């Protein structure tokens, strides 16, 4: 059985417009896939297909050699998907948002570990304030703080570097590199190159 993520003859149609077709790709453990292309090319639609949130017009997505619909429950236990917007509840604190996200992902929240993750993300002293008081960059970091918690093998991230300053950018690169070196997989959209170690294998897909 194949390990990792595979796209077979994948196509996407939105309305009357075909965004892409005949996508074939295999992403094994330890590798990063960077998806690039102009706005409207279908990058977010592709990520949603890889998560099983959007049905392809043609073809299929496979996880460990099996179509997603056959292994949906197990697949979602091994997946973290973070969309383009930092989906935080404004009335909850960063800590509370992180704890809710972990529970929804099937991970029992450990408050000490969650606080460490938020501190590492540069949010020390902001863990308990309402999320509505955070800047865009702080909101992004609060959402990304989920990544090092739990055992998800596949990270799918839509423009994760948006609104991050230099320090936060370096922090996120470190998280991604460590994840890949442990045998994880990552798919992301980004307008900028992903400056990981030369030993990390990166694939690039242009839509």
N, C-alpha and C positions, 0 to 999 in steps of 0.2 A: 504494500500500500504506500502511495506517495505521501510524503510528509510536507507540511506547509500549505500554502495557498496557491490556487491555480485558477486561471481564467481561460475558458474555452469558447472561442467564437462569440465573444460577448458583443452585444449591440444595445444601443440606447436610443429611443425615439421619444421626444417630448412634443406633444401636439402633433404638428405635421412635419416637424424637423427631425432629421436623423442626426444625432450628435456624434456618435461614433459607431463603428461596426468592426467585426472580425478582429476583436482584441484577443490575443492568445499570449499567455505569460505564466510562468511558474516562479513563485517566490519561496525559496527554501528557508529553513531556520537560519538565523544569523545574518539575514540580509535586509536591506532597506529598499523600498520602492518609492521614488519621488515622482509624483504626477505633476506635469506642467502643461501649460496651455493658456490661451487668452480667456478672459471672462466670457462665460456662456458656452465654453467648449464641452462642458459636461463633467468637470472634475468632481464637483460635489455629488452629482448623480452617480458617478462611478463609485465613490466611497460608500454611498448609501447602498449600492448593489452589493459591494463586498461585505457589508454588514448584514445583508438580508432584509434591509428596510425598503428596497425598491426592486421590483421584478424586472429583469432584463427583457428587452423586446425579442432577443434571440440569444442562444447560448446559455451557459451556466457557470456558476462559481463553485469550486470544490474546496473543501477543507479536509486535509489529510486523506485525499483521494475519494471523498464522498461528497455528493451534492449537498449544499447547505440545508435544504429542506429535510434531508434525512438525518442530519446531526445537529439540528437547530439548537436544542437545549444545551448540549455539550459545547457547541461552538460559542454560544453566548457566555458561557462560564469562562471561556478563555479569551474573551474579547473586551477591550476598552475602546470605545468610540467617542471621540470628542469633536463636536461639530465646530463650525466656523465661529459661532457666538458662544461666549462663556455662559452656559446655561445655569446660572445661579439664581436662587430665590432671594429677592432683595430683602425680605424681612428676616432671613436667617443669617447667621454669622458665617465666615469662611469655614470655621470648624464644623458647625452644624451642617452646612452644605456638603462638606466632605464626608461626614458621617452618613448622611442620607444617600449620597452617591455610592458609597461602599455597600450599604445595605441593599440597595437596588441591584448592585452587581453581585450579590451573594457572598459578600465578605463581611465578617463580623468586625465592626469598627473597634480599633484599639486607640483610645484617646491619646495616650502618650505617643504612639507612632504617628497619629494624625497631626499632632502638634509639632513633632519633629519635621514632618514633611512640609508643613506650612512655613516653619522657620527656615528650612532649607530653600524654600521658594522665595524667601525675602519678605515674608509677611509676619515676622516676629513683632508682637505688639498690636497686630491687627486681627488676631485670630477670633476675637469675640465681638467685633463691631458689626453692625448691619452691613450686608454686602452692598447695599445701595450707596454707602459712603466710599466705596473703593473706586480708584481710577480704573480705566480700561485695562491698563497693564496689570494692575493688582488683581482684577477679576480674572484675567487670563491665567495668571500664576495660581490663583486659588483653584481653578478648574484643573490645571495641569498637575497640581500637587497629588492628585489621585494616582498618577502613573506608577510611582514606586511602591504603592501599597497593593497587596494582593498578589495573585499568581497568574495574571493574564499573560498569555503567550503572544497575542497579536494586538498591537496598538494601531489604530486607524485614526489619524489626526488631520483635521481640515485647517490649513493655514495656522499651525500652532505657534509660529514665531511672530505673528502679528501683535503689535503693541508692546513687545518685550524690549527692555533696554539691554545694554551690552551684558550686564551681569546676569540677568535672567536668561538671555540667549545662551550664554555659556553653561548655565545650570541645566537648561533643557537639553543641550547637545550632550552633556555628560550623562543625563538620564537615558537618552536614546542609545548612546554608545554602549553603556553598561548593559542595557536590555539586550542588545544584539549580541554582545560578547557572551551572554549567558544562554544564547540559543533562541532568543525571542525573534519576532518578526515585526516590522513596522512599515506602514504605508502612510504617506503624508503628501499633502499638497504644499508647495512653497514656491514663491517667486525668486527665492535666493538659493544658491547652492548650500548643501548641508555639509558643514566642515567637520566631518568625522575623521578618525584615524585612517591612514592609508590602507590598513589591514582589513577595514570593514568594507564588505562588498555592497555597492550601491547599484541599483538598476534605475533607469529613467524611462518614463513613459510620457510621450507628448501626444496630447489630444488636439 
